[in-house]
């Protein structure tokens, strides 16, 4: 169960990072 939670947290952080990058790209373009 702990491993699943860890993977979910990693995925969430990765999604946030990707969203942030996309946001920056849109604003700078």
Rosetta silent file (secondary structure, phi, psi, omega in degrees, C-alpha in Angstrom):
SEQUENCE: XXXXXXXXXXXXXXXXXXXXXXXXXXXXX
SCORE:     score description
SCORE:     0.000 S_00000001
   1 L     0.000  -41.817 -179.226    0.000    0.000    0.000 S_00000001
   2 H   -62.427  -38.253 -178.935    2.825    2.387    0.870 S_00000001
   3 H   -64.864  -41.061  179.075    4.457    1.751   -2.498 S_00000001
   4 H   -61.514  -42.807  179.726    1.216    2.590   -4.319 S_00000001
   5 H   -62.745  -41.697 -179.774    0.929    5.849   -2.406 S_00000001
   6 H   -62.393  -44.067  179.498    4.538    6.700   -3.254 S_00000001
   7 H   -64.039  -40.122  179.749    3.956    6.048   -6.954 S_00000001
   8 H   -63.511  -40.875 -179.843    0.783    8.145   -6.895 S_00000001
   9 H   -65.248  -43.434  178.671    2.682   11.006   -5.254 S_00000001
  10 H   -60.397  -44.225 -179.603    5.464   10.786   -7.835 S_00000001
  11 H   -61.741  -41.420 -179.667    2.922   10.841  -10.659 S_00000001
  12 H   -62.314  -45.376 -179.816    1.207   13.876   -9.140 S_00000001
  13 H   -63.628  -40.120 -179.846    4.507   15.749   -8.852 S_00000001
  14 H   -63.988  -43.468  178.673    5.419   14.815  -12.428 S_00000001
  15 H   -61.095  -44.239  179.576    2.057   16.053  -13.704 S_00000001
  16 H   -61.490  -41.691 -179.669    2.463   19.332  -11.849 S_00000001
  17 H   -63.325  -43.939 -179.910    5.947   19.760  -13.295 S_00000001
  18 H   -65.316  -41.286  178.963    4.720   19.104  -16.823 S_00000001
  19 H   -62.451  -41.490 -179.550    1.804   21.502  -16.378 S_00000001
  20 H   -63.836  -43.224  178.995    4.168   24.183  -15.100 S_00000001
  21 H   -61.599  -44.152  179.917    6.490   23.729  -18.077 S_00000001
  22 H   -62.882  -42.085  179.839    3.554   23.968  -20.490 S_00000001
  23 H   -61.158  -45.440  179.525    2.306   27.088  -18.727 S_00000001
  24 H   -62.024  -42.876 -179.369    5.725   28.731  -18.991 S_00000001
  25 H   -62.269  -41.191 -179.195    5.986   27.813  -22.664 S_00000001
  26 H   -66.959  -39.317 -175.930    2.564   29.304  -23.377 S_00000001
  27 H   -75.826  -31.936 -176.976    3.305   32.529  -21.534 S_00000001
  28 H   -83.865  -25.211 -177.145    6.770   33.036  -23.030 S_00000001
  29 L   -65.607    0.000    0.000    5.760   32.176  -26.592 S_00000001
